Amino acid sequence: MRNSIDNPLASIDEWDDELLKRYPSSDLSQVSDDTDRFRDYEREARPSVREFYALNHRYQTVDFVRQKRAEYLGLNRRKMGVWEAMEYLNQLVDDSDPDIDLPQIEHLLQTAEAIRADGRPDWFILAGLVHDLGKILCLWNEPQWAVVGDTFPVGCRYSERIVFYRMLEANPDWNNQEYQSQTGIYTSHCGLNNVMLSWGHDEYLFHVVKDYLPPPALAMIRYHSCYPIHRESAYQHLMNDEDHKAMQWVREFNQYDLYTKRDERMDVDALRPFYEELIAEYFPAQIRW
């Protein structure tokens, strides 16, 4: 994917690389309120990343999220199986781009294989395999800032724990009084199921797979990019008891999502029979996208 006004990152994987800088593996189990850490990261972030978040924070409004939910959550784009979707996602790889090391399908398999090696349940492995399939939104001409990036609640006061928080001043919702009280359009402890998050691959994929996977797997898929909540412990006032239990699973998953990418190639053909059998345990031959 080449740079453009809507796509400042060299590839969507550049966002993942920046997460590793912000959350090094040694810092995984520590939730910090050290705002200096955020400021240091923001000063050191690459210009392309800063521009990415400027676009994301400007345009992820309540109205935009509602528009995308209406556009995509009817799941009327196409029908295909999960493995077919993985191969479809591979179109994001530009073989002529030297900065992209591995096809997308191998990144998915790296995550799943690390989970499998730790003896996690089948549904946990499968969540790792599919968690980024929502990035096919890029293939339907969605800009990077509407596909990847940290997700966060819209329709209520923004948390200062959102990365590049001050950039949100450019968002029209910043000046909407209805949206900028603590709970905004929601009620205290209403539960995250009743809260709209900024639009991206997480929310889209959750709706694609919600009828097929158990609740912990769905939480991993829906909230794995919501770093203000699962990593920075923001928005506690919107969460209920079930959300707190779900975030424990999301944090468990996060270590595999962030820290399993490596240059080692995956033998896709050798792994395919195992994963096709696993997929068939939970999904029909084709599902709606």
N, C-alpha and C positions, 0 to 999 in steps of 0.2 A: 504494500500500500504506500503510495507516494505522498509527499507532503502537499497540502493544499490549505486554503484558508480554514477549512473545517477539520483538517487532519494534520495537525502540526507534528505528530509523532512519526518517527521513521517507520514504526510498526506498532500495532497494539501491544506487543510484548514489551515495549519500552515502559509502559505503565507498571508492569510486573517488576521490571528491573528497579524502578524507583521505589517500589514498596520495600525491596530488600535493603535499600539505603535507609529508609525511614524506620524499618523494623528489623534490625539485624537479629539473627537467630538467637544470640545470647540474651536478647531482650524480650523473647517471646512470652515468658510467663510473668513479666512485670508490667503492670498497668500503672502508668506514671501520669501525674498532673503537672509535669515539668514543661511549662510553655516554652522555655528556652530551647528545648529539643526541637519543637516544631519550627521555631524561628530560625534555628540553625539550618534545618533541612530546607526551608523555603529560600533562604539566602543562597544555598549551594545548588539548588535544583537547576537543571539545564533549561535554557530559554524555551525549548520546545515543550517541556513539561509545564513550565509556567504558563505558556500560551494555551496549552491544552486545558488547564484548570480555569483559566480566564474564560474560555468559551463555555466549559461545563457549568461554572458557577453563574454565568450571566444568563444562560438559556434554560436551565433546569427549573422552570417555574411550575406552579400548580397546573396552569392551563396546558403547558407542554406535556406534563406527565399524563393528564387526563386524555389529551389528544392521542398520545402513543398507546395508551392502554386500549382506547377505542379502536385504534388502527390495527393492533396486533393481537389482542387477546381473544379475538374471535377464532384464532388459529385456522385461518383460511388461506395461508400462503401456499402450502403444499402438503402432501402426505409422503412420509418416508420413514424407514426404520432407523434405529439408533446408530447402528454401524454405518449405514448409508449417510446419516447426518455427519458422522465423524469424517467420512471421506469428502463430503461436500464442504465442510469447514476447511479442509486442506487447500481449497482454492485461495485462501488468504495468503498462502506462502508464495512469494515471488522468487523463483529459482535464480533470477538474475541479481537478486539483492544479497550482497555478501554479508550484511549485518544480521540476517536471519539464519540461524544455525540449523534448526530442526523444523520439520513439518508440524503443523498443529496436532495431528493425530498422535505423534510421538510425545508431545508434551502431556496430552491426556493420559497416555499409557504410562508415562513416568510417574504421574501422581497416583494412578491406580495400583501400579506395581509396588510402590513404596508402602501404600496402605495394606496391600495383600501380604507383603513380607512381614508386617507387624502382626499378622493374625487377626485383623479386624473382621467384623461380620461382612457377609456378602453384600448387603445393602450399602455399607460404608464404602467398600471397594467400588461399587457401581456409581455411587455419588461422585467419587473421585474421577471416574472415567468420563462422566457426562457433564461435570459442573461448568465447563466453559463453552458448551455447545451453543449457548445463546449468542455467542459472538458471530453466528451466522447473520446477525442483523447487519454486519458490515457488508455482506454480500447483497443486501437489499438496499444499498446506498444510504444507510444511516451513517452519519459522521461519527468519528471516534468518540467524541465527547458524549454521545448518546448511546454508547455501547459499553465502554469501559470507564474506569475511574472510580474513586470512592463514592459509594452511595450514601444518602442521608435523607432524613424525613423532610418533606416539603409540606407547607401549610401550617407551620408553627415556627416559633423563634429558632433561628439557626444557633447551633452550639459552637462555641469558640474552639471546640476540639475538632472541627472540620478542617482539614488541611487547606491552607490558603484562605482562611476564613474571611479576611478583609476583602477578597475579591467578590464575595457575595453582595457587597454594597452595590454592584452593578446590576444585580438581579431585580427586576421590577417588584418582586414580592417583598423585597427588603423594606419598601415604603408602604406596604399594605398592612394597615393596622390589624385587620382580621387575622392575618397570618403571622403576626409578630408578637403575640402574647405567648406565654410559656407553652400552653397547650394548643393554641391556635384553633383550628377547626375540629380538634379532637377533645376528648375528656381525659381527666387524670386516670392513669393506669388502664386505659382502654384496651391495651394489647396491640402488638405490632401488626397483627392481622388486619386491624382497622386503620392503619397508618399508611399513607402513600409515601413511598421512597422515590428518590430521583430515578429516572428511567435508565435502564441498561440491561445487559445480558442476563443478570441474575434474576430480575423480576420476570422477564420474558420466559426464561427456561423454567422457572418455578411453575408457571401456568401450563407449560407444555407437558410437564411430567407429574403434576400434582396428584393425578389419579392412580399413579403406579408405584410410588415409593413411600416408605414409612416416614412419619413426621420428623425424626432426627435428620434423615437424609434431605428432606425438603428444606429444613432450616439451614443446613449447610449450603445448599444451592441458592436459596433466596437471600441469605445474609452474608455470604463470604466476602463480599466487597464493602460491607457496611462497617468500615473500620471505626467510625466515630462511636458506634455502639459496642461491637464485640471486642474492640481493642482499647478504646479510650473511655469506655463506661459512661458515655453521654446518653441523654434521653431516658434516664431511669424513671422519670415521672410519667412516661407513656407506657412503660412495660408492665406486664402482669407476671404472675408466678410461672406460667408456662413459658414465657419469653426468657426468663432467667435460666430455666432448665435447658431451653433450646440453645442459648448462647454458650453453654458448656460444650455442647456438641460442635458448635461452629468454631470455637477456639481449638478443640481437638483437631478439627479438620484443617485449620489454618496452617498448622505446622507442615502438613503435606502440600498444601496449595502453594506456600511460599518457598519452601526449602528443598524441593525435590528436583528442580530443574538442573540439568547438567548436560554436558556435551556428549555423553555416552549415547550411542544410537540404540533404539528399540528395534527388536526383530518383530516387525508388525505381523508378518505371515505366521510366525511360530506362535505368537500370542493370540492371534485372532480366534482360533477355535474355542479357547477357554472363555474369552470375553463374549463371543456370540452366544455360547451356552448360558452364561450368566445373564446377559441381556434378555434372553428368551424366558428366563425364570420370572421376570418382572414386567416385561413389555410385550405387547402384541407385535406382529410382524411389521406393521406400519402404525404410526401415530400422526396426529395432526400438528402442523407447525404454523 
